[in-house]
Amino acid sequence: MPGNEDVIAALAILIESPRGQERACRKYLKYAKSALVERTPIEFVFVESERRGNLGDADYVISCRIREEAGAEFVRAYIWELKAPKCYIFERDNDRRLKPTKELYDAENKLLNYFYENRGSELFRTRFGVSHSLDVRMGGIIIGRNSTKVKGNYEPESKRKFYEDAIRIRDEYFYRHCGIKLYTWNFILDYINPAPPPTQARVEPSELLPQPLDPGRIVLSSDAIEPESRDCQ
């Protein structure tokens, strides 16, 4: 089994390749399985690539046993649609708006159809250890890389803003309602190779001790001195 550094280096090369590397990249999802499910799993139950169906082949399906907050345990299956890292995610619609590329449209359409078919399939639920149709979920879509977020001639700052707007709109009115995640392949790479936690500045113990007061620098306002109570006279 390759070491983590070898895995990271190999996936990084595939992500930046000018060729379509969807199937090659898919092999590395086994190192990021927890990113493809909703909660930290108790155990993974079954994984299958190119799951054959009447409407087509689902790219990647993974099931796992999870424990809800109330303590109930369920096996849930998540269906994922994959596109190559070289695919663009959004493209120019006009001077101030983006639209999904045909590759993203295609991934969304396939994901919806494969979910619709497999949720009602007893054979599918049996294979993945799922007891109820409500536990078949749409996982999401993995497409593109950092350099293929937007296709179009925009200034860098405009490209960033338009991309954020396009993601926010799609998440608010489509993805969040359906439980769909949208990942780039760079996200998968970063999940396998997380950045180290930020370092904290060292504080010397002497800096934590209370500092002595300088009596010469204490100034009392006359307003701060309570008048002597006449009740004590």
Secondary structure, 3 states (H helix, E strand, C coil): CCCHHHHHHHHHHHHCCCCCCHHHHHHHHHHCHHHHCCCCCCEEEEEEEEEEECCEEEEEEEEEEEECCCCCEEEEEEEEEECCCCCCCEEEEECCEEEECHHHHHHHHHHHHHHHHHHCCHHHHHHHCCCCHHHEEEEEEECCCHHHCEECCCCHHHHHHHHHHHHHHHHHHHHHHHCCEEECHHHHHHHHCCCCCCCCCCCCHHHHCCCCCCHHHCCCCHHHCCCCCHHHC
